[in-house]
């Protein structure tokens, strides 16, 4: 029977009422227990710190019984503590982005392309599903994987556009393995039909890339009765993962959610998680921001749920104002994309981070992380809120169950 070790003080003295914690990406943050607020800077010294990615020998990281708190277990003493044993050897972080330089891939960055990521990579025998694969980042992702030998399942809403995309990819490589499956994320029935058809193909599933998204739509409800941005960008993908869960475990799948830096501007929280948008208060870009936060929260939730079964779940930001066709619904956004296009990433450069998360061996057993420019990046603290992630998952399951009786 293991016992709980008492928390220990860190080497840096903290004011009364403050605690230091380690985020899921190994950065130290500081919690004011009186105001319930957090910050990256030490409340006295102002320094930012991080710990190495590897736990000391004999230590394991687990979640407690309720799944909401990280627990550190010493296999030698059979004791547990909520205090990270790496805190005693924390080091100062001086980089502007706050991520330790030693955790970075030094060869890849904001200008990298999918070919840079996939240099000398053979994906023959691999099977990947890419949602929204007929245009933008989804197309570039599907193309790059197929050109390197993967069998790519293009899960798209529009059959005509999907087949045009397939023909375009095959103009580069005639023998590219590409299969179209119809998947309209605005219809839970369509998502189920897509997953059922894939499972009947009796293929393994090495990579699942949840890329499809919409933005700048007016307030609209789907056929299932849910706000469209939320369902397409989050709920449909959440349902897809649940339907494929057995296959994901069997295949030790890499799951990649294509999120966005806009998640930092979401107003979603534990108090309003059950409040839905209405025609009177709907703001399209805020709905988009919320959906992108949902992507990262779902990454955290699924990593805890499936990580122990060799499923790696990651999320990423492809780049700011990349031409992804998200702007097609609103002309001011189309104009903005046109004006800034000479100074932004190409769709292929945007897809580089998605592909990096999908195939890179060095992160094959590290789930729950968020990437930007092919580098690990710290998401917002709200995006690391495990309780909020659980509340979102509970809400999502209830919404699906209300429509799909046999779920």
Secondary structure by P-SEA (a helix, b strand, c coil): cccccccccccccccccbbbbbcccbbbbbbcccccccccccccccccccccccccccbbbbbcccccbbbbbcccccccccccccccbbbbbccccccccccccccccccccccccccccccccbbbbbccccccaaaaaaaaaaaaccccccccccaaaaaaaaaaaaaacccbbbbbbbbccccaaaaaaaaaaaaaacccccbbbccccccccccccccccccaaaaaacaaaaaaaaaaaaaaaaacbbbbbbcccccccccccccccccccccccccaaaaaaaaaaaaaaaaaaaaaacccccbbbbbbbcccccccccccccaaaaaaaaaaccccccccccaaaaaaaacccccccccbbbbcccbbbbcccccccaaaaaaaaaaaaaaaaaccccc
